[in-house]
Structure formats: C-alpha cells, structure tokens
C-alpha cells in the first residue's frame, strides 16, 4: 500500500489561495446540511501539566474523504526548540477506508483557522475594512494576515504581542504586502479604531483576560481564534451579535465559549442563510470558535487533490 506524505514545504508550494479555502469550507458546510458531510464534536484531553490534546473527525461523500486530525499543544516545547503546537492529519477514502495521505497538521490548522474566520468575515465584516489589529502575532496572525489581505482592502495593520520577535515578523510580512505596519504599545491602542480584530493569544491556564469589547469602535468585526480566553466576560454584551462555529458541538462542551444568551447562531446557520449577514454599518460582530472539524477536511482534501494533480508529495510505502 502506498500513501502520500505532504510536508509543510510541499503544502506551501501548492499555492492554495484563500478564496479556494473559503469555497471548500462553504461547500462542505452546505454538504453537511444536505446529509453528505459529517463531523463529530472535537475530543479534548487536558492533563494537569498544561498540555492540551485534541482530535477532530470529519467525513464527506463529495469529496469522498475522511480526515482525522491529532494535535498537541505543550507550552514547554519552546525549551526543546519546537513549535508550541504540533499536529498531523490522516486522510482516508470515505467509501473504502483505504489510507490516502498523511498531511502536516500545523499547516492545515493555520490555513483552516484563517479560512473559518474568512467565511464569517465575508458576511459579518464591513467590505471596506482597511485597518486590522492583531492581538497575538504568531502562526495564526500570519495566516490571518495573508487571508484577510486577500479578501479586504487593507491599508494598515496594528500588532500587539508579548514578544517582539513575532510582532516584528508580522509587521515585516505586512510591509511586504504593501501595508503600513504599527507595533502598538498596548492592546487597547491596537484595537482602537480597527475595522478588523484578530486575537490569537496562546492558551495558558494562568491567562488573565485583558481585552474589553467596550474599547471597540462601531462597525468592527472580531475573530477570536483563542476561544475568547483573553476577553473580559463583562464586556462581551458590547457586541451586537456573536456567532460560534457549531451549536451542536458547543452543547457538548463542559464550559461555554461565551454566555449562550449572547450567541446569535453558528457557522452553518450563517452560510445557509438561517441567520443574516451584517445588518448595518455600525453593527459590532464577533466570531468565537473552538475549531470545526469540517474545516480540517476541507483544507486537507483541497491540498491532497492539488498534490495529486501536480504530482507532488512523498510516497510512504507499507508492505
């Protein structure tokens, strides 16, 4: 049996575009509503030493794949010279169960997370958004910068993070895209008057919330890739509407992302039109999410199909 291994280097060379990712995610969300795609709630293990272990499972008839992602976050990885998060995605034929590919999960996670944000942003953000603020400047910030700069007429970014290396790297990446880049001295300074806010603060059991939605200007759209952990709970009612990724998944979680009374609906409802998109220029909206397994499948399937078409990927042979 021969399956493909798609490394991060190979995946980056496939030149998958943000629009292709968004379209792939939306197609699977619609397929889910039609009974042709499925995802299970994410499974999570949190040992007392601060590690975060997670697995997602999703499948579809079109495209005919099953994807399972396994991921571990360990804050001590930096001491080993490793990324905080490491993950792998396995792709199977959803009809036969035959293994097809092993895919770098870090790339899939970064691309699918920005893709999920983009699906919502296209419906809830102002189309003329020109200023983006990043709270947290690591991998997710870089991925969101690439995606949002392709979808919105950005002119400026503001960056705030705990360390200067990631912040400076994000500013440099923005400048290479022709954007003005400002290293903000405080989080409040960064989000003030921003049209788009992307928060990707690294998880920590000792994290004290430090962001307040009451700082935000009318018309803002915020995507919280960090499960709203750095946001002050008392400020969340300042949003006119909050959308989450999956109401079914959320119902099975021990702790809600936000007060359920503030949740207007989920990603599926937004894509299928069950809940409306932006209703006014001044509406403050937010997307808070844990991660939707269908997003992993959408990105992994897109990458695998592109790799097959272009003859890329390294073979793994098993006897």
C-alpha positions as CSV (number, residue, x, y, z in Angstrom):
1,X,0.0,0.0,0.0
2,X,1.3,3.4,-0.9
3,X,0.1,6.7,0.6
4,X,1.4,10.2,0.2
5,X,3.1,12.4,2.8
6,X,2.5,16.1,2.4
7,X,5.1,18.1,4.3
8,X,4.7,21.8,5.2
9,X,7.2,22.6,2.4
10,X,5.2,20.7,-0.1
11,X,1.9,22.2,1.1
12,X,3.2,25.7,0.8
13,X,4.3,25.0,-2.8
14,X,0.7,24.1,-3.8
15,X,-0.3,27.8,-3.8
16,X,-3.7,27.1,-2.3
17,X,-5.5,30.5,-2.3
18,X,-7.7,32.0,0.5
19,X,-10.7,32.0,-1.9
20,X,-10.2,28.4,-2.6
21,X,-10.1,27.6,1.1
22,X,-13.3,29.6,1.8
23,X,-15.1,27.9,-1.1
24,X,-14.1,24.5,0.0
25,X,-15.2,25.1,3.6
26,X,-18.6,26.6,2.5
27,X,-19.1,23.6,0.1
28,X,-18.7,21.1,3.0
29,X,-20.9,23.1,5.3
30,X,-23.7,23.0,2.7
31,X,-23.0,19.3,2.2
32,X,-23.5,18.8,5.9
33,X,-26.9,20.4,5.7
34,X,-27.7,18.0,2.8
35,X,-26.6,14.9,4.7
36,X,-23.5,14.5,2.5
37,X,-20.9,15.6,5.0
38,X,-20.4,14.9,8.7
39,X,-18.3,16.0,11.7
40,X,-18.0,14.8,15.3
41,X,-17.5,17.2,18.2
42,X,-13.8,17.6,18.9
43,X,-12.3,15.4,21.6
44,X,-10.1,17.1,24.2
45,X,-7.7,15.9,26.9
46,X,-6.2,18.4,29.3
47,X,-3.6,16.9,31.6
48,X,-2.8,19.0,34.7
49,X,0.6,19.9,33.5
50,X,-0.7,22.4,30.9
51,X,-0.7,20.3,27.8
52,X,-3.8,20.4,25.5
53,X,-4.5,17.3,23.4
54,X,-7.2,17.4,20.8
55,X,-8.6,15.2,17.9
56,X,-11.2,16.0,15.2
57,X,-13.1,13.7,12.9
58,X,-15.0,14.6,9.7
59,X,-16.0,12.9,6.5
60,X,-17.9,13.6,3.3
61,X,-19.2,11.8,0.2
62,X,-18.2,14.7,-2.0
63,X,-15.2,14.9,-1.9
64,X,-15.0,11.2,-0.8
65,X,-12.6,11.6,2.1
66,X,-12.4,11.1,5.9
67,X,-10.0,13.3,7.8
68,X,-8.8,12.9,11.4
69,X,-6.5,15.5,13.0
70,X,-4.5,14.8,16.1
71,X,-2.9,17.8,17.8
72,X,-0.9,18.5,21.0
73,X,-0.1,21.9,22.5
74,X,2.7,21.9,25.0
75,X,4.0,25.3,26.4
76,X,7.3,23.6,27.2
77,X,8.0,22.8,23.6
78,X,9.9,26.1,23.2
79,X,12.5,24.8,25.6
80,X,13.0,21.9,23.1
81,X,13.2,24.2,20.1
82,X,9.9,23.0,18.9
83,X,6.6,24.8,17.9
84,X,4.1,25.1,20.8
85,X,1.6,23.1,18.7
86,X,2.3,20.0,16.6
87,X,-0.3,18.1,14.6
88,X,-0.9,15.6,11.9
89,X,-3.9,14.9,9.6
90,X,-4.6,11.5,8.2
91,X,-6.8,11.3,5.1
92,X,-8.8,8.1,4.1
93,X,-11.1,7.2,1.3
94,X,-14.5,7.7,3.0
95,X,-16.0,4.8,1.0
96,X,-13.4,2.1,1.4
97,X,-11.3,3.3,4.3
98,X,-8.1,3.0,2.3
99,X,-5.4,5.4,3.7
100,X,-4.5,8.1,1.2
101,X,-2.3,10.7,2.8
102,X,-0.5,11.9,5.9
103,X,-0.5,15.7,6.0
104,X,1.3,18.2,8.1
105,X,-1.3,19.3,10.6
106,X,0.3,22.6,11.6
107,X,-0.2,23.9,8.0
108,X,-3.8,22.6,7.9
109,X,-4.6,24.1,11.3
110,X,-3.2,27.5,10.3
111,X,-4.9,27.6,6.9
112,X,-8.3,26.2,8.1
113,X,-8.5,28.6,11.1
114,X,-8.0,31.6,8.9
115,X,-10.4,30.1,6.4
116,X,-13.1,29.7,9.0
117,X,-12.6,33.3,10.1
118,X,-12.8,34.4,6.5
119,X,-16.1,32.6,5.9
120,X,-17.7,34.6,8.7
121,X,-15.8,37.8,7.9
122,X,-17.2,37.9,4.4
123,X,-20.7,38.0,5.9
124,X,-20.2,40.0,9.1
125,X,-17.3,42.4,8.5
126,X,-17.6,45.6,6.6
127,X,-16.4,45.0,3.0
128,X,-14.4,48.3,3.1
129,X,-12.4,47.2,6.2
130,X,-9.0,48.8,5.9
131,X,-7.4,48.6,9.4
132,X,-6.7,45.2,11.0
133,X,-5.5,44.8,14.6
134,X,-3.7,41.6,15.7
135,X,-3.5,40.6,19.4
136,X,-1.1,37.8,19.3
137,X,1.4,37.7,16.5
138,X,2.3,34.1,15.9
139,X,1.3,31.5,13.3
140,X,-2.4,32.3,13.3
141,X,-1.7,36.0,13.0
142,X,0.5,35.3,9.9
143,X,-2.2,33.1,8.4
144,X,-4.9,35.6,9.0
145,X,-2.8,38.4,7.6
146,X,-2.4,36.5,4.3
147,X,-6.1,35.6,4.1
148,X,-7.6,38.9,5.2
149,X,-5.3,40.9,3.0
150,X,-6.6,38.9,0.0
151,X,-10.2,39.5,0.9
152,X,-10.3,43.0,2.2
153,X,-8.8,46.4,1.0
154,X,-6.4,46.5,4.0
155,X,-4.1,49.5,4.2
156,X,-2.7,49.2,7.8
157,X,-2.2,46.6,10.5
158,X,-1.5,47.1,14.2
159,X,0.3,44.4,16.1
160,X,0.5,43.7,19.8
161,X,2.0,40.7,21.4
162,X,4.0,39.5,24.4
163,X,7.3,39.1,22.5
164,X,8.9,41.4,20.0
165,X,10.2,38.8,17.6
166,X,6.8,37.6,16.4
167,X,5.4,41.1,16.4
168,X,8.3,42.4,14.2
169,X,8.0,39.4,11.9
170,X,4.2,40.1,11.4
171,X,4.9,43.8,10.7
172,X,7.6,42.9,8.2
173,X,5.1,40.4,6.5
174,X,2.5,43.2,6.3
175,X,5.0,45.7,4.8
176,X,5.9,43.1,2.1
177,X,2.2,43.1,1.2
178,X,2.4,46.9,0.8
179,X,0.6,47.7,4.1
180,X,1.6,50.2,6.8
181,X,2.5,48.3,10.0
182,X,2.4,49.7,13.5
183,X,3.8,48.0,16.6
184,X,1.3,49.0,19.2
185,X,2.4,49.7,22.8
186,X,-0.8,48.4,24.4
187,X,-3.7,46.1,23.4
188,X,-6.2,48.9,23.7
189,X,-4.1,51.1,21.4
190,X,-4.0,48.3,18.8
191,X,-7.8,47.6,18.7
192,X,-8.9,51.3,18.9
193,X,-10.5,52.3,15.6
194,X,-9.6,49.0,14.0
195,X,-12.2,47.6,11.4
196,X,-11.0,44.0,11.9
197,X,-9.6,42.5,15.1
198,X,-7.9,39.1,15.1
199,X,-7.0,37.6,18.5
200,X,-4.8,34.5,18.8
201,X,-3.4,34.6,22.3
202,X,-1.6,31.4,23.3
203,X,-3.6,29.3,25.7
204,X,-2.5,29.2,29.3
205,X,-4.3,28.1,32.5
206,X,-2.9,31.2,34.1
207,X,-4.2,33.7,31.4
208,X,-5.9,36.7,32.9
209,X,-8.4,38.3,30.5
210,X,-7.1,41.7,29.3
211,X,-9.2,42.7,26.3
212,X,-12.5,44.5,26.6
213,X,-15.1,44.7,23.8
214,X,-16.2,48.1,25.1
215,X,-12.9,49.5,23.6
216,X,-14.0,48.7,20.1
217,X,-15.4,51.2,17.5
218,X,-18.8,50.7,15.8
219,X,-18.7,48.5,12.8
220,X,-15.9,46.3,14.0
221,X,-15.6,42.6,13.3
222,X,-13.6,40.5,15.7
223,X,-12.5,36.9,15.2
224,X,-11.4,35.1,18.3
225,X,-9.3,32.1,17.4
226,X,-8.4,31.7,21.1
227,X,-11.9,30.8,22.3
228,X,-12.3,34.3,23.7
229,X,-10.0,33.4,26.6
230,X,-8.3,36.9,26.7
231,X,-11.6,38.8,26.5
232,X,-13.3,40.2,29.7
233,X,-16.6,38.5,30.1
234,X,-18.4,41.6,31.3
235,X,-17.6,43.4,28.1
236,X,-19.0,40.8,25.7
237,X,-22.5,42.2,25.6
238,X,-21.0,45.2,23.8
239,X,-21.2,43.1,20.6
240,X,-24.5,43.3,18.8
241,X,-24.1,39.7,17.6
242,X,-21.8,36.8,18.3
243,X,-21.5,33.8,16.1
244,X,-19.8,30.5,17.1
245,X,-18.7,27.6,14.9
246,X,-21.0,24.8,15.9
247,X,-24.0,24.9,18.2
248,X,-24.2,21.1,18.3
249,X,-20.5,20.8,19.3
250,X,-20.9,23.6,21.9
251,X,-23.8,21.9,23.6
252,X,-21.4,19.0,24.5
253,X,-18.6,21.1,26.0
254,X,-18.3,21.4,29.8
255,X,-17.8,25.2,29.6
256,X,-19.4,27.6,27.1
257,X,-17.2,29.8,25.0
258,X,-19.4,32.8,25.9
259,X,-22.7,33.3,27.6
260,X,-25.2,31.3,25.5
261,X,-27.7,34.2,25.7
262,X,-25.3,36.3,23.6
263,X,-25.0,33.7,20.8
264,X,-27.0,34.5,17.6
265,X,-26.2,31.3,15.8
266,X,-23.4,29.3,14.2
267,X,-21.3,29.0,11.1
268,X,-23.8,26.6,9.4
269,X,-26.7,29.0,10.0
270,X,-24.7,31.9,8.6
271,X,-23.6,30.1,5.4
272,X,-27.1,28.6,4.8
273,X,-28.8,32.0,5.4
274,X,-30.7,31.0,8.5
275,X,-29.1,34.0,10.2
276,X,-28.5,37.2,8.3
277,X,-25.1,38.8,7.5
278,X,-24.2,42.3,8.5
279,X,-27.3,44.4,9.2
280,X,-25.8,47.9,9.5
281,X,-22.6,49.8,9.1
282,X,-22.3,50.3,12.9
283,X,-23.0,46.7,14.0
284,X,-20.3,45.2,16.2
285,X,-19.9,41.5,15.4
286,X,-17.7,38.7,16.6
287,X,-16.8,35.1,15.7
288,X,-15.8,32.9,18.7
289,X,-14.8,29.4,17.9
290,X,-13.1,26.2,19.0
291,X,-12.5,24.8,15.5
292,X,-14.8,22.9,13.2
293,X,-13.7,19.5,12.0
294,X,-15.2,20.1,8.6
295,X,-12.6,22.9,8.2
296,X,-9.8,20.4,8.6
297,X,-11.4,18.1,6.0
298,X,-12.0,21.0,3.6
299,X,-8.3,22.1,3.6
300,X,-6.8,18.6,3.7
301,X,-8.9,17.4,0.8
302,X,-8.1,20.5,-1.2
303,X,-4.4,20.1,-0.6
304,X,-4.4,16.4,-1.4
305,X,-6.3,16.8,-4.6
306,X,-4.0,19.6,-5.7
307,X,-0.9,17.5,-4.8
308,X,-2.3,14.6,-6.9
309,X,-2.9,16.8,-9.8
310,X,0.6,18.3,-9.7
311,X,2.4,15.1,-8.8
312,X,3.7,16.5,-5.5
313,X,4.2,14.7,-2.2
314,X,6.5,12.0,-1.0
315,X,5.3,8.3,-1.1
316,X,5.1,6.2,2.0
317,X,5.1,2.5,1.2
318,X,3.9,-0.2,3.6
319,X,4.1,-3.9,2.9
